[in-house]
Amino acid sequence: MGVPFDARRTVIRRSQELNRARGFARPVQRPLMEKIAGEIALSDNPGRTLRRWREEMKITVKDLSGQMGVTPSVVSDYESGRRRSPGVHTIKRLVEAMLEIDARAGGRFASRWNPAANEAIPAMAEFDTGVPVKEFLAAIGGKALTKRVPAEREIRGYTVIDSIKAITGLGEDYLKIFGYTTERALIFTGVKYGRSPMIVIRTHPLKPAMVVYARPEKVDELAVKLAELDNVILARTELETETLIERLERLE
């Protein structure tokens, strides 16, 4: 079992605080930090996910344990499942240690993260507590296009996506836009008719709670139908991107 949801939110907040404290460059380090911590926290097998990231970063158990100030067996036990799943504090320390090791080596792993890809995501955050759908829509001046808007559903985060830059920037890293939870709003700017984003979402197993089009020219009826098929709330807002992001940040 992964980390409980309340604990995951704490991982998110602590990761963001750590990034700000260390002055990590937002285009690469912040999303990378949050992605690693999020995947470990959300995984059904956190130890296996930890090992995958460690090996991907070409970090040995000895180096990681040395950076953390623990014995190699501690790291090995987490990865093998001999120890119970790492908690919030341990995940924070593990991710921090791996990124520090990579930074000392010249940031070779971090540099593989294409900064252009992150330019496609001008804003992204998680909420400490869920925001009711109607409250979220009111905050962004949103209007639901799908017929069913469950009052009990909550939005737990958001990702603002520049549709034009996403075409060339995000590539195959679709997971990047989901942060720590799929119970979020994906907000697309630069959309004309909105068909393409919903087709992509339709073909992927992960679905957001909500999709919002910012100042679309016209929303295609097919986009609405696809959203309803996937139980995704589709909405639109006429706010300019800068104003939209300001209002989203007030919800954090």
N, C-alpha and C positions, 0 to 999 in steps of 0.2 A: 504493500500500500504506500502511496505517496504521502506528502505532507498535507495535513488538513487545510481547508481553504483559508481559514483565518490566519494560519501560520504562513501560507503562501503570500498573503497580502503584506505580512510583515517582512518577508524576504524581499518583496518588490520595493517597499519603502526604504528598507535598509540598503538595498543595492543602489537606489537613487541617491541616498544620502552619502554613501561611500563615494560614488562617482563625483558628486559635487565637491566633497571634501578634498579629494585628490586631484581635482581639476582635470579629470579625464576629458579628452576632446569628444564632444557629443557625436560627431559624424560616425565614429567607429567604436570607441570604447564603451560608451554608455549602452547602446543597443546590444553590444556583444556581451557585456556584463549581465544585462538583464535577461538575455536569451539563455545563457548558460545556467544561471540560477533558476530561471523559470522552468527550463526543461528538466532539471534535476528534481525540483520541487513537485512538478506535475506528473512525473513519471511513475508508472506502476512498479518500476524496478529502479529506484534512485541510484543504487550502487552500480548497476550495469551502465546507466546513463553517465554517471561520473567517470567511470573507466573509459567510456567511448570518447568523452571530451578530453580526458588526460592523454590518451593515446593519440588523438587527433592533433593535440598540441605538442606531441613528442616530449612529454614530461615523464620522467621515471617516478616510480613510487618513492624511491629514496629521496629524490629532489623535492617532491611535493611534501612528504612528511617532514623533511628538514626545514622547509620554508614555514611550515605550520608549527614546528617545535614539538612534534610527536614522533613515536616510533613508526617504522614502515608497516608494522603489523596492524596499526590502527587504520591506516588508509586501505590496506589489503582487506581487512575485515569488513569495512564499509562496502567496498566494491563487490565482495563475494557474498554479502548478505549475512555474514556471521555476526555482525553487529546489526542492531535494529536500524531502520532508516534514519539517515542524518536529519537532525532538526534544523530549525531556522538558523541558529547561531553557527552550527557546523557548516551548513551550506554556504553561508556568507564567508566563512574563513577559507573554505576550500576554493571557492571561485576567486576570492581576492588573492590567494596564494598562487594559483595558476597564472593569473594575469600578471602578477608581479614577476614571476619567473620568466614569462614570455617577454615582458618589458626589458628585463635585464639582458635578454638575448637579442635585443634590438627590435622587439615587437614583430617578429617574423610571422607569427600566426595572425595577430591583429591586422597586419598590413594586407593579409589576403582578403579582408573584408573590404569590398569595393565601396569607397566613400560615396560614389555616385548613386549606389543603391539606396543609401540612407538619405540622400537628398530627395528621394521620392517620398520620404516620410517626414514631413515638416513638423509633426507633433505626434506624440504618443505617450500615454500615461495610464496608470491603473488607479482606481478609486479605493480608498480605505474601506468604504462601505458601499454596497450596491445603491445605485440611483434608480428609482422607479422610472419606467419607460416614459410615462406622461410628464414627469418632472424633467427628464432629460430632453424631451422634445420641446418643452416650453423654454428651457434654457437656451436652446439654439434656434429658436423660432422655427421649429420643424413642423411639417405637416405629413402625417402618415398617408401613404398611398395604398397600402395593403388594407384589406377590410378588417382583419382581426389584429387587435393590438392588446395582448394580454396585460391586464392591469397589474397582475402579480409579478410579472417579469421585471428583472432588474438589470441595469447596465453596469458592468464592473470595470470598464475601461474603454479607451477609445484609441483609434489610429486614424490620423488624417493622411490621406494618400494623394499625391499629385499624379493623376492618371497619365499625363503625358510623360513624365520622367519615369514612372513605374514601368512603362513599356520597355525601356532600354536599361533601366537601373536594377529593378528587382530580380529580373531573370527568373530562375526556377525556385528562388527562396521565398515561396509563398508563405511559409510558416512565420517569417519575420514579422508580418503584419499582425499576428495574433498575440504577441507579447506572452502573458502568462495565462490568459483565459480566452476562450472563444465567446464568452458572455460579454461581448464588447460591441461597440459601434464602429464599423468601418466607414469612414467619411471620405468620399471621393470628390476631389476638385477637378475642374477641367473636363467634365463629362458633358457630352452632347445629348445622347439619348439613353445612356445607361444600360444598354443591352450587354456589352462586353463584360463588365464587372460581374454581372449576375451569371453569365455563362461560365465564367471561370469558377465562381463559387459553387455553381451547380455540379461541376465536374470534380470537385475536391471533397473529400470526406469531412473536412472540418468546415463548420458553418458558423458565421457570426450571429449574434442575437439581432443585430440591426445593421442595415446599410443605409447611408444617407448620401444623397447627391447634393452638392453645393452648387447652386445657380445653374442647373442643367438647362439646356435649350428646350428640350422636351423629353419626357420620360416615355420610353417605348412600352407599349402594353405587354410585350413579351417579358420585359424585366420584372414587371409587377407579378405576372403569372409564375415566373420562376421563383420569385421570392416567396410567394404563397405556397408553392409546392414544397419548399424547403423549410417552411415555418420561420422564415426570416422577415422581420419587420422592415419594410422599405419606406423611406421618407425622403423629403426634399427640404432644403432651406434656401432662402434667398440672401443669406448673409455673405459678405465678402470674406475671403479666407482669413485675413488678419483678425477681423472682428469675431469670426467663428472660433478661432483658437483662443482668443482672450476669454470668451464665454466658457469654453471648455475648461480652461485652467481654473476658473472660479469654482468649478465643481469638485476639484481635487481636494 
